[in-house]
Amino acid sequence: MPSVMGLLEERERVARQRVESLQAELLEAEAVCERLRIARETVGEVLAGDCAGVTVEPGVVVGAGPVTVVAAMPGSVVPPWREGLTEVVLAPDYQRLLEVVAERCGPGGVQAVDCRELAAGLGLKPVPAKVEGVRAKAKRLAARGWLAEDRPGMFSPMAGRGGGT
């Protein structure tokens, strides 16, 4: 008869494999979204020659040059941070997350904030489902240079980026 610890370790191993599988699937889906975003921008650039100054969708204006993102829409992709890029290109949920991190880590505040505190700062109940959603968004912002992840699950603003000081 197998031991209880052995059974728990096996279940943990299976759960870990499932998480890794889902993470790989998520990365693949994000890559597809990124390719579609690039395709949309490319079409906007092509149309820019004939349609300068026309709004092709809310928040996106086609001009003489590349497509300019005026404001992001919910569900849009988080672009990698680069010089001159402001948080206006982020979806409202991500903008609010950056604000909460900046508020909690402001002058006299803590060095870094964890996901439970972020969830509470966003007005969400600190239950696992909500905390994990916030964690995923914070990790996405950190991976793209908008936030710093000092330790696993602990986030702080990047100086001069997305609400940082």
C-alpha positions in Angstrom: 0.0 0.0 0.0 1.5 3.4 -1.0 2.2 6.0 1.6 0.2 9.2 2.0 3.3 11.3 1.4 4.0 9.3 -1.8 0.4 9.8 -3.1 0.6 13.6 -2.3 4.0 13.9 -4.1 2.6 12.1 -7.1 -0.4 14.4 -7.2 1.8 17.4 -6.8 4.0 16.2 -9.7 1.0 15.7 -11.9 -0.4 19.2 -11.0 3.1 20.8 -11.7 3.1 19.1 -15.2 -0.4 20.5 -15.8 0.7 24.0 -14.9 3.7 23.8 -17.1 1.5 22.6 -20.0 -0.9 25.4 -19.5 1.9 28.0 -19.3 3.3 26.7 -22.6 -0.2 26.9 -24.1 -0.6 30.5 -22.8 2.8 31.5 -24.3 1.7 30.1 -27.6 -1.6 32.0 -27.5 0.1 35.2 -26.6 2.5 34.7 -29.5 -0.5 34.3 -31.8 -2.1 37.5 -30.4 1.2 39.4 -30.9 1.4 38.2 -34.6 -2.2 39.4 -35.1 -1.4 42.8 -33.5 1.6 43.2 -35.8 -0.5 42.2 -38.8 -3.1 44.8 -37.8 -0.5 47.5 -37.4 1.1 46.6 -40.8 -2.3 46.9 -42.5 -2.7 50.3 -40.8 0.6 51.4 -42.1 -0.3 50.3 -45.6 -3.6 52.1 -45.5 -1.9 55.2 -44.0 -0.9 56.3 -47.5 -4.5 56.7 -48.6 -6.2 57.3 -45.3 -4.0 59.7 -43.3 -5.6 60.8 -40.1 -8.4 58.3 -40.2 -9.3 56.4 -37.0 -9.4 52.7 -37.9 -10.5 51.5 -34.4 -11.0 53.3 -31.1 -7.6 54.4 -29.7 -5.7 53.8 -33.0 -5.1 56.7 -35.4 -3.6 56.1 -38.9 -1.2 58.9 -39.8 1.5 59.5 -42.4 3.9 57.2 -40.5 3.3 54.0 -38.4 0.1 53.5 -36.6 0.0 55.5 -33.4 -1.7 54.0 -30.4 -3.5 56.8 -28.5 -5.0 54.5 -25.8 -5.3 50.8 -25.3 -8.5 48.9 -25.1 -9.4 46.1 -22.7 -7.9 42.8 -23.8 -5.0 44.4 -25.8 -1.5 42.9 -25.7 1.0 44.3 -23.2 3.9 45.7 -25.3 7.5 45.6 -24.2 8.5 48.8 -22.5 10.8 51.1 -24.5 11.9 54.7 -24.2 9.1 57.1 -24.8 6.3 54.6 -24.2 3.8 55.6 -21.6 1.2 53.5 -19.7 -1.5 54.9 -21.9 -0.7 52.0 -24.3 -1.7 49.5 -21.7 -5.2 48.2 -21.1 -7.0 49.9 -18.1 -6.5 46.9 -15.8 -2.7 47.0 -16.3 -2.7 50.8 -15.8 -4.5 50.5 -12.5 -2.1 47.7 -11.5 0.8 50.0 -12.1 -0.9 52.8 -10.1 -1.4 50.5 -7.1 2.2 49.3 -7.2 3.4 52.9 -7.3 1.0 53.9 -4.5 2.1 51.1 -2.2 5.8 51.4 -3.0 5.8 55.3 -3.0 7.9 57.5 -0.7 7.9 56.0 2.8 6.2 52.9 1.5 7.5 49.3 1.3 10.2 48.2 -1.1 8.0 45.8 -3.0 4.4 44.6 -2.8 3.0 41.1 -3.0 0.1 39.9 -5.1 -2.3 39.7 -2.1 -1.7 43.4 -1.4 -2.1 44.2 -5.1 -5.5 42.4 -5.2 -6.7 44.3 -2.1 -5.4 47.6 -3.6 -7.5 46.9 -6.7 -10.6 46.4 -4.6 -10.6 42.6 -5.1 -11.1 40.0 -2.4 -7.8 38.3 -1.6 -9.0 34.9 -2.6 -6.7 32.6 -4.6 -8.5 33.0 -7.9 -8.3 36.8 -7.8 -4.7 36.8 -6.4 -3.6 34.5 -9.2 -5.2 36.7 -11.8 -3.3 39.7 -10.4 -0.1 37.7 -10.2 -0.4 36.7 -13.9 -0.9 40.4 -14.9 2.0 41.6 -12.7 4.3 38.9 -14.0 3.4 39.9 -17.6 4.2 43.5 -16.8 7.5 42.5 -15.2 8.4 40.2 -18.2 7.9 43.2 -20.5 9.9 45.7 -18.4 7.0 47.7 -16.9 7.6 46.4 -13.3 10.5 44.9 -11.4 10.0 41.5 -9.7 12.4 41.8 -6.9 11.7 38.3 -5.5 9.2 35.8 -6.7 5.7 37.4 -6.2 7.1 40.7 -5.0 6.8 43.6 -7.4 8.0 47.2 -7.4 7.9 50.0 -10.0 10.8 50.6 -12.4 12.3 54.1 -12.3 10.8 56.2 -15.0 8.5 53.5 -16.3 4.8 53.0 -16.0 4.1 55.0 -12.9 7.5 54.4 -11.4 9.5 57.2 -9.7 
